[in-house]
């Protein structure tokens, strides 16, 4: 296991990588507010963020080549993922801890042992809690019944398993407040396979998005009466996921 901090603030990388990214030429996401101070900060941070990513990618390549030279590729599963995203001024927010897509979506790239990368994008919904049972499944070991998460190894490699079931919805949890420019209180949420996101703080819903129609989360429907039924449906899904996780957070709509 190798854990590295970058890409992470402060957004500075070696000069050989920083020179590849002209902050003034960067295209910002459509949900970065049209406020000069915010957009300038986004460009500055993104230039360093992208440089850090390129630097990390190069070093992962070095690790891969070292494994290849030592004949380890047939016995090594590669998992590449992060613990959170970064808002980078989308909606005027920074860093992590907010329920916006930029914060909660993470990379998850898996190369099974003995196989070349196919570039296949699995349609399964996966969260970090699924990585342990999926790793065990890839190794051909029976997953303990007490282990949380889903074994999604059938979506990744031909290991004798059919595409194993994955959830119709996944739970989002942020359990304590942070003090930087993020959502400043605990929250819980759910994202469904069919593209709905619903988020609450205690005693109050705050977000309802259809990510299929609105991937940049520009139209918050949570307080519109015509979505009352959908909000109730998602609230019930969220309550069930919280109960399964042993989380007593109260969901009120």
N, C-alpha and C positions, 0 to 999 in steps of 0.2 A: 504494500500500500504506500503510495506517495501522495502526500497532501501538501499543496502549495498555496500561498496566499494570492498572488496575482492571477487573474485580473481583479484588482481591488484598489480602493483609494489608499494612499495618494496615487494618482494615475500618472506614474512616471516609469518609463522603461529605458533601457540603454539607448544611447543616441542613434545607433545603427538601425534601430526600429522606429524611434520617434520621427526620424526624418522621412519615413514613408507616408506620413499622414499629415496633410495640410488641413488645419482646423477650419480654415475659411472655405474649403471646398467640400466639407462634409455635408451630407444630406441628413437632416434631422427627421425624426419620426413626426407624422402629422399631428400627434397629440402633445408636442412640446409647445407651450403657450407662446404666442407672438409678442413676447416681452423681451426687449433687447438684452437686459441683464441676464435673464434666464437662458436665452439662446446663446449668448457669448460664453456663459459658464458651461453649457452643454457641449459646445464645440471644443473648448479647452480640455474638458474632462474626457470626451470621447476620443480625441486624438491620442491621449495617453492610454486609454482603455483598449483601443484597437491595437496599439503598439505592444501592450502587455500580452494581449491574446496571441499576436504573431510570434512573440518571443516564446510563450508557453508552447505553442504548436511546434516550433522548431525543436524545443527540448524534448517534447514527447516523441518526435521523430527520432531523436538520438537514442532514446530508451528503446524504441521499437527496433531500430537497427542493431542495437547491442544484443537484444534478445534473439534476433534473426541470426547474427553472427555466431551465437552460442547454441544454435539449434533448439531453441526453446519455444518456437512459435506453435508447434503442434501440441504443446502441453500448457499453454498459457492463454487464459481468457483475459481480454483487455476491456475494462470498463472505464469510460471517461464521463464524468458528471460533476456537477457543482452542488453546493448546498442552497444557493439562492441566486437570483438575478440581480439586476441593478436598474433602477428607474431612469437614471441619467436624464433627469429633468422632464421626462414625460409627465404630463399633468402638473408640472412644477415641483415634482417630488424627486428626491435623490435616494440612492442606495437601496436597501432592502426594507423588510418589515411592513410594507404596504401590500394590499391585495391586488394591485394593478398587475396586468399580465407581465409587464417588463420585470417586475420583482419576483413573481412566483414561478415563471417558466424557466426551466433550466435545460442545458444540453444533456443528452444521455446517448452516448455512442458506445456500442458494444461490438467487439470483434471476437467471435467464438474461437476457441483453440482449433488450429488446423484448417482454418478457412480464410480465404481472401475476403476483403471487404466487398460486399455486394451493393452497398448504397441503398439497400431496402429500408423503407421507413415503415416501422410497425405501427399499426393502427391502435394497438392496445394502449389504454390509459395506465401510466406507470408513475409511481411516486418513489421517494427514497426508501420507504418501508418495504417496497417490493424487491429491492436489490438483493437482500440476504436470501430469501427463498429462491429467487431467480438464479443466483450464483450457485446455490446448492443443486438446483435442478440441472444446470448446465454441466455440473460435475457428475451427474448420474446418481446422486445420493437422494434418498427419500427425504422429503422435507418434513421436519417434525410438526405434528399437529398443533403444538402450542405456539409456533412461530407466526407472528402477524405478517400480513402482506400476501401477495399472490406470486406463485411461481409462473413466470411468463417465459420460461426458457423455450417452450414450444413455438413461440413467435420469433425466436432468434436463430435456432439451430435445428438441424434434423437429428434429434436425439431420441427418436422413437415416440415422442409425444406429439399429439395433435396440438394445434394452437390452443393453449390452455385458457380457461375462462379469465377474463379480466373484469373489473368492476364497471358498472354503469355510471358511477359517480365517485369522485374522490374528495376527501376531506382536506380543508385548509385550516391550519391552526396558527395563531400568533398569541402566545400566552402571557406576555408581559409588555408594558409600554416601553417605548424608546423615546429619546429626547432630540434626535436630529429631525430633518425635514421629511418625516414619514407619518403614517397614521399613529396618533399619540396615545392609543389605548388598545387593550386586548381585543381581538376579533376572531371570528370563526367564519368559514365559508365553504361552499361546495361548488365544484365544476362538474357538469354532467357530460356524458359521451356525446349527446346531441347539441352541445355548445352553449349551454346556459351557465351563467355564474351568478351566485347569490351570496351576499356577505352581510353579516350582522355584527354590531357591537352589542354589549349587554342592553337588553330592553329596546333595541332599535335596529331595524334593517337599514343598511346604508347603500347597498349596491345591487342592481339587477341589470345584467347585460346579456344580450344575445350575441355571442362571439362570432357566430357565423356571418351575421349581417354587419357587425360592428367590432371588428378585431382590435381597433384602437381605443375602444371603450369611450366613445364620445357622447353616447346617448344613454344616460342612466334612467331606467324605467321604474325604479324601485317605488316611487311615490305616485305613479299614475294608476288611477282606479281600474283601467281596463286590463291591467296585469295582476290584479288581486288574486285570481285563481292560480296563475303560474307561481306567484310568490308563495302562496300557501303550499303548493305542491313541492316546491324546492325547500321550504322550511321543514316540511315533514321528512324529506330525504336527509336533510342536515341533522335533524334530531336523531334519526336512526343511526347515522354514522357516528355522532357524538356518543350515543349510548354504547355502541359497539366498542368505542375507544375508551370508555370509562370516563369521559369528559362531561362534567356537570354544568357546563356553560349553558345559560338559559337563552333560548331562541324565542323572541317575541316579534310578531309582525303587525 
